[in-house]
Amino acid sequence: MDEPKKLFIKCNCHAHGIELEKYDDEDEIWISFWHNGFYNNNTLWNRIKFAWKILKDGKVSIDDFSFTVNDCKKMVEYLKELI
């Protein structure tokens, strides 16, 4: 599988970020939400899950969402209307 085209946008507070990934052979665009550090709910179980995600996936994204290219085009058009 080829490397995806990526865009990483960091929040102005520098504590959060959004990463968009698109693989040429897929119809989906993946959006990952990132957080610098642990959640406010810093329980032992959450720290273990956080560490497992790093070991398993090699990254610390909080959650992933998959949108079709068509859905993303709709989002872009919506954002264009807002700005």
Biopython code that builds the backbone (N, CA, C, O; Angstrom):
import numpy as np
from Bio.PDB.StructureBuilder import StructureBuilder

atoms = [
    (1, "MET", "N", (0.846, -1.177, 0.000)),
    (1, "MET", "CA", (0.000, 0.000, 0.000)),
    (1, "MET", "C", (0.891, 1.240, 0.000)),
    (1, "MET", "O", (1.851, 1.324, 0.767)),
    (2, "ASP", "N", (0.569, 2.199, -0.861)),
    (2, "ASP", "CA", (1.323, 3.443, -0.945)),
    (2, "ASP", "C", (1.091, 4.303, 0.279)),
    (2, "ASP", "O", (0.108, 4.137, 1.002)),
    (3, "GLU", "N", (2.010, 5.223, 0.497)),
    (3, "GLU", "CA", (1.850, 6.185, 1.586)),
    (3, "GLU", "C", (0.673, 7.101, 1.255)),
    (3, "GLU", "O", (0.491, 7.495, 0.103)),
    (4, "PRO", "N", (-0.124, 7.439, 2.272)),
    (4, "PRO", "CA", (-1.271, 8.319, 2.017)),
    (4, "PRO", "C", (-0.832, 9.773, 1.850)),
    (4, "PRO", "O", (0.244, 10.176, 2.292)),
    (5, "LYS", "N", (-1.692, 10.537, 1.206)),
    (5, "LYS", "CA", (-1.519, 11.991, 1.182)),
    (5, "LYS", "C", (-2.029, 12.474, 2.527)),
    (5, "LYS", "O", (-3.127, 12.105, 2.944)),
    (6, "LYS", "N", (-1.234, 13.303, 3.215)),
    (6, "LYS", "CA", (-1.593, 13.714, 4.571)),
    (6, "LYS", "C", (-1.615, 15.226, 4.700)),
    (6, "LYS", "O", (-0.880, 15.948, 4.027)),
    (7, "LEU", "N", (-2.486, 15.673, 5.588)),
    (7, "LEU", "CA", (-2.529, 17.079, 6.000)),
    (7, "LEU", "C", (-2.739, 17.078, 7.501)),
    (7, "LEU", "O", (-3.693, 16.480, 7.999)),
    (8, "PHE", "N", (-1.848, 17.749, 8.227)),
    (8, "PHE", "CA", (-1.992, 17.857, 9.679)),
    (8, "PHE", "C", (-2.211, 19.316, 10.017)),
    (8, "PHE", "O", (-1.430, 20.186, 9.633)),
    (9, "ILE", "N", (-3.295, 19.571, 10.748)),
    (9, "ILE", "CA", (-3.627, 20.939, 11.155)),
    (9, "ILE", "C", (-3.603, 20.995, 12.668)),
    (9, "ILE", "O", (-4.346, 20.278, 13.338)),
    (10, "LYS", "N", (-2.740, 21.857, 13.207)),
    (10, "LYS", "CA", (-2.611, 21.987, 14.656)),
    (10, "LYS", "C", (-3.540, 23.085, 15.150)),
    (10, "LYS", "O", (-3.660, 24.142, 14.530)),
    (11, "CYS", "N", (-4.193, 22.822, 16.272)),
    (11, "CYS", "CA", (-5.049, 23.810, 16.912)),
    (11, "CYS", "C", (-4.217, 25.026, 17.337)),
    (11, "CYS", "O", (-3.028, 24.904, 17.629)),
    (12, "ASN", "N", (-4.848, 26.175, 17.365)),
    (12, "ASN", "CA", (-4.134, 27.388, 17.792)),
    (12, "ASN", "C", (-3.600, 27.295, 19.211)),
    (12, "ASN", "O", (-2.628, 27.970, 19.548)),
    (13, "CYS", "N", (-4.221, 26.469, 20.049)),
    (13, "CYS", "CA", (-3.744, 26.315, 21.421)),
    (13, "CYS", "C", (-2.555, 25.347, 21.490)),
    (13, "CYS", "O", (-1.941, 25.201, 22.547)),
    (14, "HIS", "N", (-2.231, 24.692, 20.386)),
    (14, "HIS", "CA", (-1.115, 23.732, 20.278)),
    (14, "HIS", "C", (-1.302, 22.489, 21.130)),
    (14, "HIS", "O", (-0.339, 21.760, 21.366)),
    (15, "ALA", "N", (-2.506, 22.230, 21.594)),
    (15, "ALA", "CA", (-2.762, 21.038, 22.399)),
    (15, "ALA", "C", (-3.554, 19.990, 21.623)),
    (15, "ALA", "O", (-3.680, 18.855, 22.083)),
    (16, "HIS", "N", (-4.086, 20.344, 20.463)),
    (16, "HIS", "CA", (-4.906, 19.436, 19.673)),
    (16, "HIS", "C", (-4.509, 19.543, 18.212)),
    (16, "HIS", "O", (-3.841, 20.492, 17.804)),
    (17, "GLY", "N", (-4.923, 18.571, 17.442)),
    (17, "GLY", "CA", (-4.685, 18.615, 16.013)),
    (17, "GLY", "C", (-5.624, 17.683, 15.278)),
    (17, "GLY", "O", (-6.235, 16.794, 15.870)),
    (18, "ILE", "N", (-5.727, 17.899, 13.979)),
    (18, "ILE", "CA", (-6.527, 17.045, 13.104)),
    (18, "ILE", "C", (-5.619, 16.620, 11.953)),
    (18, "ILE", "O", (-4.931, 17.440, 11.347)),
    (19, "GLU", "N", (-5.636, 15.322, 11.669)),
    (19, "GLU", "CA", (-4.869, 14.800, 10.539)),
    (19, "GLU", "C", (-5.849, 14.200, 9.530)),
    (19, "GLU", "O", (-6.723, 13.413, 9.892)),
    (20, "LEU", "N", (-5.693, 14.576, 8.276)),
    (20, "LEU", "CA", (-6.494, 14.011, 7.199)),
    (20, "LEU", "C", (-5.588, 13.139, 6.346)),
    (20, "LEU", "O", (-4.484, 13.549, 5.988)),
    (21, "GLU", "N", (-6.055, 11.925, 6.016)),
    (21, "GLU", "CA", (-5.288, 10.995, 5.199)),
    (21, "GLU", "C", (-6.167, 10.460, 4.077)),
    (21, "GLU", "O", (-7.333, 10.130, 4.291)),
    (22, "LYS", "N", (-5.593, 10.376, 2.871)),
    (22, "LYS", "CA", (-6.311, 9.826, 1.723)),
    (22, "LYS", "C", (-5.368, 8.885, 0.982)),
    (22, "LYS", "O", (-4.317, 9.299, 0.493)),
    (23, "TYR", "N", (-5.760, 7.614, 0.905)),
    (23, "TYR", "CA", (-5.010, 6.629, 0.122)),
    (23, "TYR", "C", (-5.566, 6.621, -1.297)),
    (23, "TYR", "O", (-6.779, 6.696, -1.490)),
    (24, "ASP", "N", (-4.681, 6.532, -2.292)),
    (24, "ASP", "CA", (-5.122, 6.569, -3.685)),
    (24, "ASP", "C", (-6.079, 5.441, -4.035)),
    (24, "ASP", "O", (-6.969, 5.622, -4.866)),
    (25, "ASP", "N", (-5.909, 4.279, -3.413)),
    (25, "ASP", "CA", (-6.737, 3.126, -3.771)),
    (25, "ASP", "C", (-8.006, 3.007, -2.925)),
    (25, "ASP", "O", (-8.693, 1.988, -2.991)),
    (26, "GLU", "N", (-8.328, 4.036, -2.129)),
    (26, "GLU", "CA", (-9.529, 4.010, -1.298)),
    (26, "GLU", "C", (-10.430, 5.192, -1.641)),
    (26, "GLU", "O", (-9.966, 6.230, -2.113)),
    (27, "ASP", "N", (-11.712, 5.018, -1.396)),
    (27, "ASP", "CA", (-12.681, 6.086, -1.618)),
    (27, "ASP", "C", (-12.894, 6.947, -0.377)),
    (27, "ASP", "O", (-13.577, 7.969, -0.444)),
    (28, "GLU", "N", (-12.322, 6.548, 0.745)),
    (28, "GLU", "CA", (-12.538, 7.248, 2.000)),
    (28, "GLU", "C", (-11.401, 8.225, 2.292)),
    (28, "GLU", "O", (-10.279, 8.071, 1.810)),
    (29, "ILE", "N", (-11.724, 9.216, 3.083)),
    (29, "ILE", "CA", (-10.731, 10.124, 3.663)),
    (29, "ILE", "C", (-10.808, 9.924, 5.164)),
    (29, "ILE", "O", (-11.885, 10.013, 5.754)),
    (30, "TRP", "N", (-9.671, 9.656, 5.780)),
    (30, "TRP", "CA", (-9.611, 9.397, 7.222)),
    (30, "TRP", "C", (-9.257, 10.674, 7.947)),
    (30, "TRP", "O", (-8.359, 11.409, 7.536)),
    (31, "ILE", "N", (-9.976, 10.936, 9.041)),
    (31, "ILE", "CA", (-9.702, 12.099, 9.876)),
    (31, "ILE", "C", (-9.391, 11.605, 11.274)),
    (31, "ILE", "O", (-10.193, 10.904, 11.891)),
    (32, "SER", "N", (-8.202, 11.982, 11.775)),
    (32, "SER", "CA", (-7.787, 11.601, 13.126)),
    (32, "SER", "C", (-7.695, 12.850, 13.982)),
    (32, "SER", "O", (-7.159, 13.873, 13.554)),
    (33, "PHE", "N", (-8.222, 12.758, 15.193)),
    (33, "PHE", "CA", (-8.142, 13.854, 16.149)),
    (33, "PHE", "C", (-7.037, 13.538, 17.138)),
    (33, "PHE", "O", (-6.998, 12.446, 17.704)),
    (34, "TRP", "N", (-6.144, 14.483, 17.346)),
    (34, "TRP", "CA", (-4.969, 14.271, 18.186)),
    (34, "TRP", "C", (-5.035, 15.164, 19.417)),
    (34, "TRP", "O", (-5.607, 16.254, 19.396)),
    (35, "HIS", "N", (-4.439, 14.672, 20.473)),
    (35, "HIS", "CA", (-4.380, 15.417, 21.725)),
    (35, "HIS", "C", (-2.965, 15.309, 22.269)),
    (35, "HIS", "O", (-2.428, 14.209, 22.398)),
    (36, "ASN", "N", (-2.361, 16.445, 22.588)),
    (36, "ASN", "CA", (-1.010, 16.450, 23.173)),
    (36, "ASN", "C", (-1.103, 16.137, 24.654)),
    (36, "ASN", "O", (-1.455, 17.011, 25.447)),
    (37, "GLY", "N", (-0.802, 14.942, 25.032)),
    (37, "GLY", "CA", (-0.872, 14.557, 26.432)),
    (37, "GLY", "C", (-2.078, 13.683, 26.691)),
    (37, "GLY", "O", (-2.743, 13.239, 25.755)),
    (38, "PHE", "N", (-2.359, 13.439, 27.941)),
    (38, "PHE", "CA", (-3.449, 12.549, 28.325)),
    (38, "PHE", "C", (-4.752, 13.311, 28.450)),
    (38, "PHE", "O", (-4.774, 14.535, 28.579)),
    (39, "TYR", "N", (-5.821, 12.564, 28.410)),
    (39, "TYR", "CA", (-7.141, 13.127, 28.634)),
    (39, "TYR", "C", (-7.246, 13.611, 30.078)),
    (39, "TYR", "O", (-6.409, 13.293, 30.923)),
    (40, "ASN", "N", (-8.280, 14.378, 30.332)),
    (40, "ASN", "CA", (-8.536, 14.800, 31.702)),
    (40, "ASN", "C", (-8.853, 13.605, 32.591)),
    (40, "ASN", "O", (-8.594, 13.635, 33.794)),
    (41, "ASN", "N", (-9.413, 12.556, 32.001)),
    (41, "ASN", "CA", (-9.749, 11.347, 32.742)),
    (41, "ASN", "C", (-8.511, 10.446, 32.769)),
    (41, "ASN", "O", (-8.442, 9.467, 32.026)),
    (42, "ASN", "N", (-7.549, 10.765, 33.608)),
    (42, "ASN", "CA", (-6.240, 10.129, 33.617)),
    (42, "ASN", "C", (-6.207, 8.909, 34.552)),
    (42, "ASN", "O", (-5.333, 8.811, 35.413)),
    (43, "THR", "N", (-7.148, 7.993, 34.383)),
    (43, "THR", "CA", (-7.175, 6.797, 35.213)),
    (43, "THR", "C", (-6.120, 5.815, 34.725)),
    (43, "THR", "O", (-5.606, 5.947, 33.614)),
    (44, "LEU", "N", (-5.802, 4.840, 35.552)),
    (44, "LEU", "CA", (-4.834, 3.805, 35.163)),
    (44, "LEU", "C", (-5.307, 3.085, 33.900)),
    (44, "LEU", "O", (-4.514, 2.850, 32.989)),
    (45, "TRP", "N", (-6.597, 2.734, 33.840)),
    (45, "TRP", "CA", (-7.127, 2.022, 32.678)),
    (45, "TRP", "C", (-6.983, 2.857, 31.406)),
    (45, "TRP", "O", (-6.604, 2.320, 30.365)),
    (46, "ASN", "N", (-7.277, 4.160, 31.467)),
    (46, "ASN", "CA", (-7.132, 5.021, 30.294)),
    (46, "ASN", "C", (-5.675, 5.161, 29.873)),
    (46, "ASN", "O", (-5.383, 5.222, 28.679)),
    (47, "ARG", "N", (-4.764, 5.213, 30.827)),
    (47, "ARG", "CA", (-3.338, 5.276, 30.484)),
    (47, "ARG", "C", (-2.872, 3.985, 29.821)),
    (47, "ARG", "O", (-2.049, 4.024, 28.906)),
    (48, "ILE", "N", (-3.390, 2.838, 30.271)),
    (48, "ILE", "CA", (-3.042, 1.549, 29.650)),
    (48, "ILE", "C", (-3.585, 1.510, 28.221)),
    (48, "ILE", "O", (-2.876, 1.093, 27.305)),
    (49, "LYS", "N", (-4.834, 1.940, 28.019)),
    (49, "LYS", "CA", (-5.413, 1.964, 26.669)),
    (49, "LYS", "C", (-4.621, 2.897, 25.757)),
    (49, "LYS", "O", (-4.393, 2.580, 24.589)),
    (50, "PHE", "N", (-4.202, 4.044, 26.286)),
    (50, "PHE", "CA", (-3.424, 5.022, 25.525)),
    (50, "PHE", "C", (-2.090, 4.405, 25.106)),
    (50, "PHE", "O", (-1.686, 4.526, 23.949)),
    (51, "ALA", "N", (-1.402, 3.742, 26.047)),
    (51, "ALA", "CA", (-0.118, 3.099, 25.757)),
    (51, "ALA", "C", (-0.295, 1.959, 24.753)),
    (51, "ALA", "O", (0.527, 1.794, 23.851)),
    (52, "TRP", "N", (-1.364, 1.172, 24.904)),
    (52, "TRP", "CA", (-1.622, 0.069, 23.977)),
    (52, "TRP", "C", (-1.831, 0.591, 22.559)),
    (52, "TRP", "O", (-1.355, -0.011, 21.596)),
    (53, "LYS", "N", (-2.538, 1.705, 22.430)),
    (53, "LYS", "CA", (-2.777, 2.291, 21.109)),
    (53, "LYS", "C", (-1.459, 2.702, 20.464)),
    (53, "LYS", "O", (-1.271, 2.512, 19.262)),
    (54, "ILE", "N", (-0.547, 3.261, 21.251)),
    (54, "ILE", "CA", (0.763, 3.636, 20.717)),
    (54, "ILE", "C", (1.523, 2.387, 20.267)),
    (54, "ILE", "O", (2.097, 2.366, 19.179)),
    (55, "LEU", "N", (1.527, 1.341, 21.109)),
    (55, "LEU", "CA", (2.247, 0.116, 20.764)),
    (55, "LEU", "C", (1.634, -0.575, 19.546)),
    (55, "LEU", "O", (2.354, -1.068, 18.678)),
    (56, "LYS", "N", (0.315, -0.608, 19.488)),
    (56, "LYS", "CA", (-0.385, -1.320, 18.417)),
    (56, "LYS", "C", (-0.353, -0.555, 17.094)),
    (56, "LYS", "O", (-0.032, -1.127, 16.052)),
    (57, "ASP", "N", (-0.681, 0.725, 17.135)),
    (57, "ASP", "CA", (-0.835, 1.510, 15.913)),
    (57, "ASP", "C", (0.357, 2.408, 15.599)),
    (57, "ASP", "O", (0.504, 2.869, 14.467)),
    (58, "GLY", "N", (1.202, 2.657, 16.583)),
    (58, "GLY", "CA", (2.335, 3.542, 16.366)),
    (58, "GLY", "C", (1.970, 5.010, 16.379)),
    (58, "GLY", "O", (2.794, 5.861, 16.044)),
    (59, "LYS", "N", (0.729, 5.318, 16.767)),
    (59, "LYS", "CA", (0.320, 6.718, 16.850)),
    (59, "LYS", "C", (-0.689, 6.876, 17.974)),
    (59, "LYS", "O", (-1.253, 5.896, 18.462)),
    (60, "VAL", "N", (-0.905, 8.106, 18.374)),
    (60, "VAL", "CA", (-1.730, 8.362, 19.546)),
    (60, "VAL", "C", (-2.991, 9.155, 19.209)),
    (60, "VAL", "O", (-3.427, 10.003, 19.988)),
    (61, "SER", "N", (-3.561, 8.877, 18.061)),
    (61, "SER", "CA", (-4.788, 9.587, 17.726)),
    (61, "SER", "C", (-5.890, 9.183, 18.695)),
    (61, "SER", "O", (-5.930, 8.046, 19.164)),
    (62, "ILE", "N", (-6.771, 10.110, 18.985)),
    (62, "ILE", "CA", (-7.854, 9.848, 19.919)),
    (62, "ILE", "C", (-8.925, 8.999, 19.258)),
    (62, "ILE", "O", (-9.425, 8.046, 19.855)),
    (63, "ASP", "N", (-9.275, 9.341, 18.039)),
    (63, "ASP", "CA", (-10.342, 8.627, 17.352)),
    (63, "ASP", "C", (-10.191, 8.842, 15.861)),
    (63, "ASP", "O", (-9.582, 9.825, 15.437)),
    (64, "ASP", "N", (-10.728, 7.954, 15.071)),
    (64, "ASP", "CA", (-10.689, 8.064, 13.617)),
    (64, "ASP", "C", (-12.104, 8.094, 13.080)),
    (64, "ASP", "O", (-13.007, 7.457, 13.622)),
    (65, "PHE", "N", (-12.281, 8.842, 12.007)),
    (65, "PHE", "CA", (-13.546, 8.884, 11.297)),
    (65, "PHE", "C", (-13.250, 8.672, 9.829)),
    (65, "PHE", "O", (-12.212, 9.111, 9.336)),
    (66, "SER", "N", (-14.133, 8.017, 9.135)),
    (66, "SER", "CA", (-13.967, 7.792, 7.707)),
    (66, "SER", "C", (-15.126, 8.443, 6.966)),
    (66, "SER", "O", (-16.292, 8.181, 7.261)),
    (67, "PHE", "N", (-14.790, 9.300, 5.993)),
    (67, "PHE", "CA", (-15.793, 9.970, 5.180)),
    (67, "PHE", "C", (-15.532, 9.640, 3.717)),
    (67, "PHE", "O", (-14.380, 9.479, 3.316)),
    (68, "THR", "N", (-16.589, 9.537, 2.919)),
    (68, "THR", "CA", (-16.388, 9.350, 1.483)),
    (68, "THR", "C", (-15.861, 10.654, 0.890)),
    (68, "THR", "O", (-16.003, 11.724, 1.480)),
    (69, "VAL", "N", (-15.256, 10.542, -0.278)),
    (69, "VAL", "CA", (-14.760, 11.735, -0.961)),
    (69, "VAL", "C", (-15.915, 12.696, -1.209)),
    (69, "VAL", "O", (-15.759, 13.909, -1.073)),
    (70, "ASN", "N", (-17.060, 12.160, -1.570)),
    (70, "ASN", "CA", (-18.233, 12.997, -1.817)),
    (70, "ASN", "C", (-18.656, 13.751, -0.555)),
    (70, "ASN", "O", (-18.992, 14.933, -0.617)),
    (71, "ASP", "N", (-18.638, 13.058, 0.599)),
    (71, "ASP", "CA", (-18.964, 13.727, 1.863)),
    (71, "ASP", "C", (-17.971, 14.844, 2.162)),
    (71, "ASP", "O", (-18.352, 15.913, 2.639)),
    (72, "CYS", "N", (-16.702, 14.590, 1.879)),
    (72, "CYS", "CA", (-15.681, 15.617, 2.130)),
    (72, "CYS", "C", (-15.880, 16.827, 1.226)),
    (72, "CYS", "O", (-15.671, 17.966, 1.645)),
    (73, "LYS", "N", (-16.287, 16.572, -0.023)),
    (73, "LYS", "CA", (-16.578, 17.684, -0.924)),
    (73, "LYS", "C", (-17.722, 18.529, -0.371)),
    (73, "LYS", "O", (-17.699, 19.757, -0.465)),
    (74, "LYS", "N", (-18.722, 17.862, 0.208)),
    (74, "LYS", "CA", (-19.832, 18.587, 0.831)),
    (74, "LYS", "C", (-19.331, 19.422, 2.004)),
    (74, "LYS", "O", (-19.756, 20.562, 2.188)),
    (75, "MET", "N", (-18.415, 18.844, 2.806)),
    (75, "MET", "CA", (-17.860, 19.589, 3.944)),
    (75, "MET", "C", (-17.080, 20.802, 3.468)),
    (75, "MET", "O", (-17.178, 21.879, 4.056)),
    (76, "VAL", "N", (-16.303, 20.629, 2.397)),
    (76, "VAL", "CA", (-15.521, 21.738, 1.859)),
    (76, "VAL", "C", (-16.443, 22.855, 1.380)),
    (76, "VAL", "O", (-16.204, 24.031, 1.655)),
    (77, "GLU", "N", (-17.488, 22.479, 0.670)),
    (77, "GLU", "CA", (-18.426, 23.482, 0.188)),
    (77, "GLU", "C", (-19.095, 24.219, 1.360)),
    (77, "GLU", "O", (-19.288, 25.434, 1.318)),
    (78, "TYR", "N", (-19.440, 23.462, 2.394)),
    (78, "TYR", "CA", (-20.047, 24.058, 3.592)),
    (78, "TYR", "C", (-19.062, 25.040, 4.234)),
    (78, "TYR", "O", (-19.438, 26.156, 4.591)),
    (79, "LEU", "N", (-17.809, 24.623, 4.378)),
    (79, "LEU", "CA", (-16.804, 25.510, 4.975)),
    (79, "LEU", "C", (-16.566, 26.748, 4.119)),
    (79, "LEU", "O", (-16.374, 27.846, 4.643)),
    (80, "LYS", "N", (-16.580, 26.570, 2.814)),
    (80, "LYS", "CA", (-16.415, 27.728, 1.921)),
    (80, "LYS", "C", (-17.535, 28.736, 2.142)),
    (80, "LYS", "O", (-17.313, 29.947, 2.108)),
    (81, "GLU", "N", (-18.742, 28.222, 2.370)),
    (81, "GLU", "CA", (-19.863, 29.119, 2.626)),
    (81, "GLU", "C", (-19.670, 29.865, 3.940)),
    (81, "GLU", "O", (-20.076, 31.019, 4.076)),
    (82, "LEU", "N", (-19.049, 29.198, 4.901)),
    (82, "LEU", "CA", (-18.851, 29.820, 6.222)),
    (82, "LEU", "C", (-17.757, 30.870, 6.217)),
    (82, "LEU", "O", (-17.812, 31.834, 6.981)),
    (83, "ILE", "N", (-16.767, 30.687, 5.362)),
    (83, "ILE", "CA", (-15.652, 31.639, 5.351)),
    (83, "ILE", "C", (-15.780, 32.482, 4.143)),
    (83, "ILE", "O", (-14.951, 33.363, 3.915)),
]
sb = StructureBuilder()
sb.init_structure("model")
sb.init_model(0)
sb.init_chain("A")
sb.init_seg("    ")
for serial, (resi, resn, name, xyz) in enumerate(atoms, 1):
    if name == "N":
        sb.init_residue(resn, " ", resi, " ")
    sb.init_atom(name, np.array(xyz, "f"), 0.0, 1.0, " ", f" {name:<3s}", serial, name[0])
structure = sb.get_structure()
